[in-house]
Amino acid sequence: MRSNLYGTAARIDLRRGRLAQIQPGAYRQHLHAAIGQARRTDTRRIRGQHLAILLDAAREDLGASGRAAVERLYAVLQEIRALFVTRADTVYCNSRL
């Protein structure tokens, strides 16, 4: 998962399109920092706060629809989200036994 996130985040251009115009500015800064952190996941883990921002970001906040890099980033984030849900379900089910 880490390499998929790294590879797709590296293709996202923060200076153009929707990512450069997101409002409010504080959210834009947090989203840019999260994508920047994801670009460095090849050498270390992504921080929890950055991953949370990426997982909570609306699809439209990641960039223009139809762009392959944006679609792939969103798909990778969906895979990560599904993995967390699966693990949470497993923990919950095991704790009830």
C-alpha positions as CSV (number, residue, x, y, z in Angstrom):
1,M,0.0,0.0,0.0
2,R,2.8,2.4,0.9
3,S,4.4,2.1,-2.6
4,N,1.0,2.6,-4.3
5,L,0.4,5.7,-2.3
6,Y,3.8,7.1,-2.9
7,G,3.7,6.4,-6.6
8,T,0.3,8.0,-7.1
9,A,0.9,11.0,-4.9
10,A,4.1,11.8,-6.8
11,R,2.0,12.4,-9.9
12,I,-0.2,15.0,-8.4
13,D,0.6,18.6,-9.1
14,L,-0.3,20.9,-6.2
15,R,0.3,24.1,-8.1
16,R,-2.4,23.6,-10.7
17,G,-6.1,23.2,-11.0
18,R,-8.4,22.5,-8.1
19,L,-5.7,21.7,-5.6
20,A,-4.2,25.3,-6.0
21,Q,-7.6,26.9,-5.4
22,I,-9.2,24.9,-2.5
23,Q,-10.8,27.0,0.2
24,P,-10.5,27.6,3.0
25,G,-6.8,28.2,2.9
26,A,-6.1,26.3,6.1
27,Y,-7.7,23.1,4.6
28,R,-5.7,23.6,1.4
29,Q,-2.4,23.8,3.4
30,H,-3.3,20.7,5.3
31,L,-4.2,18.8,2.2
32,H,-1.0,19.9,0.4
33,A,1.1,18.8,3.5
34,A,-0.7,15.5,3.5
35,I,0.0,14.9,-0.2
36,G,3.6,16.0,0.3
37,Q,4.0,13.6,3.1
38,A,2.5,10.8,1.0
39,R,5.2,11.6,-1.6
40,R,7.8,10.7,0.9
41,T,6.3,7.4,2.0
42,D,8.9,5.4,0.1
43,T,11.4,6.2,2.8
44,R,9.2,6.4,5.9
45,R,5.7,5.9,7.1
46,I,3.0,8.5,6.5
47,R,2.0,10.3,9.7
48,G,-1.5,9.6,11.1
49,Q,-2.7,13.1,10.8
50,H,-1.8,13.3,7.1
51,L,-3.3,9.9,6.3
52,A,-6.5,11.0,8.1
53,I,-6.7,14.2,5.9
54,L,-6.3,12.2,2.8
55,L,-8.8,9.5,3.7
56,D,-11.4,12.2,4.6
57,A,-10.8,14.4,1.5
58,A,-13.6,14.6,-0.9
59,R,-12.8,13.1,-4.3
60,E,-13.2,16.6,-5.9
61,D,-10.6,18.0,-3.5
62,L,-7.9,15.8,-4.9
63,G,-8.0,17.3,-8.4
64,A,-9.9,17.5,-11.7
65,S,-12.1,14.5,-12.5
66,G,-10.9,12.5,-15.4
67,R,-7.2,12.9,-14.7
68,A,-5.6,9.5,-14.5
69,A,-3.3,10.5,-11.6
70,V,-6.1,11.9,-9.5
71,E,-8.4,8.9,-10.2
72,R,-5.5,6.5,-9.2
73,L,-4.8,8.4,-6.0
74,Y,-8.5,8.2,-5.0
75,A,-8.5,4.5,-5.8
76,V,-5.5,3.9,-3.6
77,L,-7.1,5.9,-0.8
78,Q,-10.2,3.8,-1.2
79,E,-8.1,0.6,-0.9
80,I,-6.5,1.9,2.3
81,R,-9.9,2.9,3.7
82,A,-11.3,-0.6,2.9
83,L,-8.3,-2.2,4.6
84,F,-8.9,-0.2,7.8
85,V,-12.6,-1.1,7.8
86,T,-11.8,-4.8,7.3
87,R,-9.3,-4.7,10.2
88,A,-11.7,-2.8,12.4
89,D,-14.5,-5.4,11.7
90,T,-12.1,-8.2,12.5
91,V,-11.0,-6.7,15.8
92,Y,-14.6,-6.0,16.7
93,C,-15.8,-9.5,15.9
94,N,-12.8,-11.1,17.8
95,S,-13.5,-8.9,20.8
96,R,-17.1,-10.2,21.0
97,L,-16.1,-13.9,21.1
